[in-house]
Every structure is written in C-alpha cells, then in structure tokens.
Amino acid sequence: MPHIAPLLIAAALLLGAAAPPSAQVADSFATLPYLAETDPDAALDEILQLTARHDPDPRAIYDLYRMAASLLIEGGQVEAAAQAIAKLAALAAQNRDNLGLDPLPVYAEAVALMRDTGQVSAARDTLVSMYEEQRISGDGPEALTRTARDIADLARALGEAPPALSEPRGPKNFQTVSVLYATDRAPSGEAAAPLYYSAGGAALAFGVAGVSLPVRPGTADYSKLRDLRTGTQAAWLADLDATGKRGVLLYVHGAATPFEQAARRAALIARSLGGVEVPILYSWPASASTLDYMADSAATRRSARHLAGVLEALAAREGQPRPHLLARGMGAQVLTDALELIAARRSPGAPPPFGQVILAGPDMDADLLRDLLPVLRPMAQRITLYASEMDAQMALPRRLYGPALRAGWGGEATLGAAGADSIDLSPLQADMLAAPAVLSDIAMLLWKDAAPARRCGLRPDAGGASDPPVWRLAEGICSDPALTGLLARLRRDNVQTRDQAQAVLSATVTDPGLRDRLLPVLLRLLRR
C-alpha cells in the first residue's frame, strides 16, 4: 500500500484550486507510468517531487495529481482518493480555459467514490458543486432535477434541510454546434456522450457530435459535448452534402486530448470563425493524460492511414470548395503523414486538392517537416506554420527531446523554410487556438488566402540570405476580439468590396476610435 500521506496529496490539490500549481516537467515523465505499475510508493514520491517545482504547463500538474489519486485507489485509500478527485474537479472548473477539461465527469466520479466510502456530507457538498457546473453550462431540466434530488436525499440522510439551489439557465442562453467527426478510437463502453470514446484504437468510425455553447461567448469555456450520433461513412457524407456548398474545416487535435475535449475545441473554433465552414473533427486515439505522451506518439502512424482515406473522400466531392485542414500539436504528425501518403498516389501537376493547411504548434521533428514541405506544398493552396516559445503544449516535448528541435518551437528557434509561411506567436500567453489574434489570422487565411503581409500585425524578420522570413506577431489591434467578430460577420455576409466592408464595419462596431483602428486592417486585407 502506498505510504504517502493521503492528506498531503489532498492539501496540495487544495492549494492549487484557485491557481493551478506548477511542476517541472522532468524526463521522468516518460517513465512514470511504468514506475506506477511496478512501484506505486516510488511513483507517489516522484509525483510529490515533480509537483514541488515550476513549469508553465498546468495540465501536467493536473495529470500528476490524477495519477496520484489512481494510486491511492489501488492502494486501498479510496476515501482519500475520492477527496482528491473532488478537488481535481474543482481545479478543472476554476481553470477551465487553461486545462480544457470538462469537470462534470470528474465530479460524478468523486461522488460515486464518496458514496461507496460513506462520506455522505462530502458527497452532498460535491453534488452541490456539480449542480452549479451543470447549471451554468446549460444542462437540461432532467439532469438538474436528478442532481437536485440526489442532493436532497443526502441532506435528509444527514438530518438536514436541502440547501437552496440556483435556478437553471434557460435553453435560449445556449446554442448547439454540430461537429461531423471521423475517428479510429474504440468505444469505451460508456453510454454517455462525453465518455463514449476511449484512448484505444479501432476501425474507422463516423458520426455527428452535438456541442452546446453559450449564445454569448464569455471569458470562460462552458462548452459541453451533449450527444453523439454514430453512422456509416455514406450517411456521414450525406450529412455533409446536406449543408450545401459550404467549405469545410477539418481539425486534428494534439496529444493528451480525449474525444470530448477535441469535439468542444472544434466547435469553439468554428463558432469563432463565424460558422462559415462546416467543422469536421478527426480524432485519433490520443490518451487523456500528458503522462502517456510517448504512447500517443506511437499511435500517430496508424491513424495517418485512416485520415488519408477521409481526406481523399472530402477532396473528391464534386462542386465543393477545397477542404481546409488545421492540426494542433502532435496532430500535425498525423496530418502530414496522411498528406504524404496522398501525395504518393497523385498525378504530377494535378491541382492542389486542399485549401489552407495550418499547423498550429506542430509537435514533430523540425528537420522532418522541412524535408516534407516540398512534398506537401503542391497539395495545398497555402501552408502556414504557427510556432511559439510560450506554448504550454510544447513544454513537455521541449524537455523530452532536448536540443532536437520541434517544428512548433518559436522565438529564435522558429522554423523558416521554403513552402510554408512561418508565424512566431511567442508574444501570446494564451492557448494559440483560443487567442483572438490567431483566430482572426485564420479567418483571413480561409477568407482571402491572404499572404502574411496583408494580414494583421505580422512583421517579417529576415533570416539568412537564402532563408525565407519568419513573421513575428505584434498584438495591438490584432488581439482585439472585435476584429474576430467583425471578420466572422464579413465572411458570413460574403462581403467582396471595400464599400461593403466599410458598411459592415460601421454597423458592427459602434466605437468610432475602434472603427478607425480596424479600417486599415480591412483595407489591407481586401487589397488585390
């Protein structure tokens, strides 16, 4: 049985609830899962040492504490594990934008363990927190009524009156974004949508995911994966055809990303871009933990073959715009492998089958991507590489790969190579695919195929005599959410001329000073 004091784990989690603690992501991350299987005591010791250091990746600390809770369960300390998991749920809820995790399944897991171990009062309190999460994220009356009934039952068991609960938010406060998906994940055996798919591999499957989003976007991510409808590839393509002659944006997620998190991100990106493109998710069997990074890396090649078939089916649709492709982190390895397979089967000189190909913080070897670009460039209208030395998702590979450069590293290490526009986003502190400046940049790419010089806030930084420039982001007006919303409106309205753009600008932005700052951005973008 692990000898680490369970209250030490719980106390560390409690201290991290308001602002996630940080840990030095050490090389032992690669071996910690093996150590957990062979020597749980040593693994818990290692976790406590890792969480005492500093690192910019809050996800790493969450996953370390998650493993600690699992080890406590295996060691028979289920009561302490239940308390730790409840604190993990609170950590996910209070830091939802940094972690990107849905707290509801974690709350439910904690409640079940607390009930099993007779912690009635703690179960009641955790259910109250769960009810509030359900309420603010738009759960329906049936789910809220069920949770309220469970709270009342536990309160009566304690001889107390049920606590007062806030009224639900009405359905008019939320909208549903349908995300078409293809995946080679195996079903988990769970019936509920958030947990339906596992990290295991399987044959290619298709379906539609329903993601609930607040109608008015706020500062926090309250998106939820509500439902899944599985089907055949033929039915999936029919669903896509039924959307009309809209473009598509296929998103490939990165490592340590469960299906529900990837579906929510695809929906959020699509909504931020104005809903012009149909969102499609390709979800490969990545784990749900940064601790399984090496296993994720091993899973990419098989998924690339499945993705290649999906991409070819999309490109073969007659009379439709060319599909746009966006890959995050390790998903760039899956996408580039798939494109390389397709390139080997294409006729020389054939027109590019894809529109924009965007690699956001690609977690793959920099020299490999440089070598691949001559093969990939004829496949796309334009290839864009986003890099950042501040990207939290690159913190772990930076430690694991040492001096071997990854293509997503920014700053002075930003890869400048013929065949791609390289953009250094190091000034950004947020997740690059949630940052208004990046979403606006993507909108400009998808709308006008605009070169970096025509987009917002990008300044060339010339490299060597034979190297193409690396473009550095200067935030300014480019980071204003008003620009993201304006571009979404312009694209939805299919604006084509300067006069039309100025009319939309005047109708959309009421602040004269803000209008004056946004106008040059639009005029430069519309310049032919």
N, C-alpha and C positions, 0 to 999 in steps of 0.2 A: 504494500500500500504506500502511495507517495507520502513522504514525511513533511512536505512543505505545508506550513500552517495555512489552512484554507482562508482564514481571516486576512492573511497577508495579501492573497490574490484579490479578495473582495475589497480590501481597503485601497489597493492600487487602482482598481476599477472605479471606486467611488471618487477618488481624487481626480480621475480622468474624465468624469462625466460632464463637467462644464466645458473643458477644453481638452481634447484628447492628448494624453501624454505621448511622448515620442521616444523612439528607441533607435539605437544604432543598428542598422540592418547589417549584420555581420555575415561573414562567409558561412557561419554555422547554420544559416537559414536553409542552405541546400541539404544539410544532413539532419536537421532537426526532426522531420517526420520519421526517419529511420530510428533516431535515438528515442523518440516517443514510444515506438513499438518494442524496443529492446531494453530500455532502461528508463521507465517513467520518472523515477526520482531525479535522475540526471537531467532529463528533459525539462522538468519543472525548475530545477536550479538554473539551467541555461536560460529559460524564459525570463526568470526574475533578473538575471544579469543583463539580458538584452533590453529589457524594459526600463533599466536604470540609466540608459544612455540617451543620446539625442539623435534624431533623424527627421527629415522633413515629411515622411510618409505616414500619415495617421492610420492608413489601412493596415500597415504592418503591425502596429501595436494592437489593433483590434484582433487580428488573426492570431497573434501570440496569446492573448488572453482567451480567445476561443479555444485554442488547443489546451490551455491550462484547465479550462472548465471540463473539457472532454477527459483529460487525465484524472481529474478529481472524480468524475463519474466512474471511470474504470477502476479507480482505487477504492470505491465504495463510499466516497464522501459526497453523496448525492445532494444532501441538504445544502452544503457549501456551494456545490456546482450550480444549484438552482438559483441561489442568491447572486452568484457571479453572472449567470446568463441574464437575469433580470437587469443587472447593471449594464451588460452589453447592449441590451435592447434600448436602455435609456441613452447610452452612448451613441448608438446609431440614430436615435430620434433627434438628439440635440446637435448632432454633427452630420446631418443627412447629406449636406452638399459635399463635404469632404470625403465621406465614406461611400456614398452612393448606395447604401443598403436599405432594404425595407425592414423596419423594426417589427412589423406585425408578427411574422412567423417566429421571431426570436422571443417576443413577449409570450406567445402561445406556448412555446417550448418551456419557458420558465414556469408558467402557471401549472402546466401538467406535472412538472417535477415537484413543485411545491405541494401540490395536492397529494402526490404519491408519498411525500415525506411528512405529511401532517402539518405543514406550515400554512395554516388557514389564514391568519392575519396577513402574512406576506403575500399569499395568493390573491387575497382581496385587493390589497394595495396595488399589486402589479396589474390586475384586471382593470382597475380604475385608470391607470396609465395607458393601458391598451385601448380602453374605450375612447379616451381623448385622442389617441392616434387615429383610431377608426373614424372618429367624428370629423376631425379637421382634414382628413384625406378623402372624405366623401363616401364612406361605406354606406350601404343601403340600410333601410329601417330593419330588415330582418336580422342582419348581422349585429346591429347596435342593440336591438331588443334582446337578442340571445346573450350578449355580453352583459347587459344591464341585469338580466335575470340571474346570471351566474354570480354577479356581484351581490345582489340581494340575498341569494341563498347562502353565500359565505358570511355575509353580515349577520343573518339570523342565527347561523351556527355559532357565531361569536357572542350572541345575545345583544347585538347592537342594531340600531336602525340603519337601513341602507343609506349610503351617502348621496347627497344631491349631485346629479349629473347634468351637464350642459346639454342643450337641445342640439340635435343634428343639424348640419348644414344641408340645405335643400339641393336636389339634383340640378337645379338651374345654375348652381355655382360650379358645375363640373362639365367637362366635355369628354367624349371618347374618341381617341385616335386609333384607327385600325392599322396594325402593322402586319403586313404579309411576311411570313418567315419560312425559311428552309433551314433544316438543322440535321446534323448527324449525331445528336445527343440521344441517349437512351432514356425512355420514360423511367421515372423514379419509383412508380407505384403509388404515388400520392395523387389524389383526385383533384386537389385544389390547384388553381392556375399558377400561383407563384412558385410552387414546388413541383410542378408536373414533370419537369425535365431534370436529369441528373448530370453529373460530370462524366458519366460513362459514354463510350462510343456505341453507335448503332448504324443501321442503314439510314439513308437519306429519307427525311420526312418533311411534310409541308403542312402549312396551316395559316391561320389568321389569329393574331393576338389583339385583344382589346385593352387599351391602356387608358386609364382615367387621369385627366389633368384638370387642375383648376382653370376656370374660364379666364380669370385674370391672373396672369403669371405674377408671382411674388418673388421674394428674395430666397425662398426655400423650396426645395423639390418635394412636393407632395404627390408625385405621380405614383400610380399603383397599377400593377398588372391584374386585371379583373377576371378575364376569361380567355380561354383558348378554344379554337375550333380547328380540329385536325381534318385533313382530307388528302386526296390524291394530287399528284402534280398537275393533271389535266384540270381538276377543279380549281386549283391554285392559279393556273394561268388564265382560266376563265374569269376568276375574281379580278385578276389584274386587267384583263381586257375590258371588264365592265366599268373600270374607272375612266375610260375614254382615252383620248390621245394626250395623256399627261406623261411627263417624264418620270423616271424612277430614280431613286437614290438608294443604293444598296449599301448597308452598313455592316462591317465586320468588326466585332469587338475585340478587346485585348485579353490578356491573361487574367486569371483570378476574377473572372466575371461570370456569375451564374446567369442562366437564361433570362430570369425576370428582370435583372438589372440591365441587361443588354436591350431587352424589349422596351423598357422605360426610356433608356437613352435614345433609342431610335425614334421614339415618339416625340420626345422633347426637341430633338434636332429638327425633325420635320415640322413641328409647330413653329419653332423659331424662324425657320426659313419660309414661313408663310403658307405651308401646306401645298405648295405648287407641285412638288414631286411626290409620288406615291412612296412611302417609306417601306423598304424591304430589309429585313434582318437576316443575315446569315450567321447562325450561332453554332460554332464548333464546340467540342466538349472540353472547354476550359473548366478548371476547378473553381471553387468559391473562395479560395484562400491563396494569399501570396506565398504561404509556406509550401505550396505544391507547384512552385514556379517551374522547376525542372521537368516535372511530369507534363505540364502544359506545353512546354517547348517540344517535347517528344510527340505530342498529339497533332502538331500542325500539318505534317506532310500528308497524312491520310485524308484530312479534311480538305486540303487543297484540291485533291482529285474530285471530291464531291462538289466543291464550289465551282470548279471549272465547268462541270455539266450544267449547273444552274446559270452561270454567266452566259454560256453558249445559247441556252434556251431563251434568255432575255434578249440577247443580241439578235436572235433570229426572228423576233416578232416584226412582221412587216408593217410598214407605215407608221412606226412609232419612233419617237426621239431616241437617240442613243442613250443607254443607261449610264448614269454617273455612279462612281464607286468611291467609298470612303472607308478607310481602315484605320483602326486605333491600335497603338502598341504592337503586341505580338500578332494581332490580326493582320498586320502588314505582311508578315511572313506567309500567312495563309493566302492572302490575296495575290502577292507577287508570284508565289509558286503556281497558283492557278492560272494566272495570266501567261506565265512561261509555258505551261502545258498547252494552252490555247494557241499561243504564237507558233509552236512547233507544228500545228495542224493547219495553219493558214497559208493561203497562196501568197507569194511575194507580190507586193504592190497593191494588195486589196485595201480598201478604205478602212480607217480605224473603226472597230465595232463599238467602242465605248467613248463616252464624252469625257468628263473630268475624272481623273484618278487622283485622289487625295490621300496621302499617307501622313497621318497625324501622330507624331512621336513614334515613328516606326521602331519597334524593338527587334531589330535584326542587324546583322553584321554590316557595317558601313561599306566595306570593300565589296561585299557581295551585292549590295544594292547598286553600287557604282557599276559593277560588271553587268548587272541585269538591265540597266537603263537603256542601252542600245536595243535590247530585245523588246522591252516594254514600250518604248516611245512610239513606235508605229501603231500600237494598239489603242492609243488614246488621243483625244483632242488636245489635252494638256495634262502634264503630271506635276503635282505640287507636293512638296515636302515641307511639313511643319516640324520644327525642332525647338527644344528648349532645355536650357541647363537647370531650370527650376521645376521641371515636370516631375511631380511626385511619383508617377508610374515608372519613371526611369531610375529611381533611387536604388532599387534592388539590383537590376541588371548592371548598374554602374559599379556596384560592389562585387558582383559575381564575376564580371568579365574583365575587371581591372583595366589595363591600358588598351585592350582590344576595343576599338571604337564601335559604338552602336549608332545606327543611322539617325536615331531620334535625339541624340545629344546636341544641344545648342551651344550658344556662346562662340568661343573661338574654335570649338570642335565641330561647328555646323558643316555638314557635308555640302560642298559646292561641286556639282557635277553636271556635265552636259546631258540634256534630256529631261531635266526637272528644274522647276523654279523652287529654290530653297529659301524658306522664310524662317528667320530666327525669332521666336516668340518669348525669349528669355525675360523681357520686362514683365510679363504676365505672372501673377501669383496664383490665379485660379486654374482649375482644370481647363485645358485649352479648348475642349469641345463644349464648354459651358460659358466661355468668355464672349461677351458681345462683340469684341473686336474680331475674333476669329469667325464667329457665326456670320458677321457682316462680310468678311472676306470671302467665305464660302459662297454666300449669296451672290456676290459679284462674279465669282467664277462660274457658277451654274447659270446665271442670267446672261452674262455678256462675254463669257470666255475671255475676260479682261486680263491682260498681262499685268505683272506686278506694278509697273509704272503708272497704270491707270487706276489702281485700287487705292485704298485709303491708308495713309501713314506708313508706307513701305519705302525705305531708303536703301539704295544699293551700297554695298560695302565691297569694293573690288578686292578680289583675291590675287593670286599670282597672275603672271602675264597671260597664261593660257587657260586660267580657270574662269568659269562664269561667276557673276557676282552672287553674293549671299545678301538677301534682302532683310533688313532689320526693321522690326516694328517699333514705331513711335506712337504711343497710345493716343493721347489727345482726344479729339472728337471721334476717332475711330472706336473708342471704347464706350461711347455713349449708347445706352440701349435704344435711344430714339432713332439712331441710324439703322439698327437691326429691324425695328418695327417699320420704319419707312421703306426699307428695301423689300420687306415682305409685302407691303401694300403695293409697291410699284410692280413687283413680279406677279402678284395676283391679278392686277389690273392690266397686265400685258402692255405696260407703257413703253412707247417706242421713240418718242420725240422729246426734245428739251422742254418745249412748251407744256406737254402733258406732264412731264416730271415736275415742273415748277408748280403746276396747278395742284398736283397731289401733295407736294411739299407744303403749300400754303394751307391746304385743307387738313393736313395731318398734324403739323407742328404749329402750335399757337404762339410760342415764344419767338419774337422777331430776331433776337440775338442768336438763338439756336438755329433758326432758319438760315441766317446769314452764314453761319459756320458750316451748315450742311450743304448749301447750294454748290460751292466749288467741288465738293466730293462728287455730287451727281453729275455736274457738267464734265468733269474729267472722265468719269465712267462712261458717259454717253458719247464721248468724242470718238469718232471713227478713224 
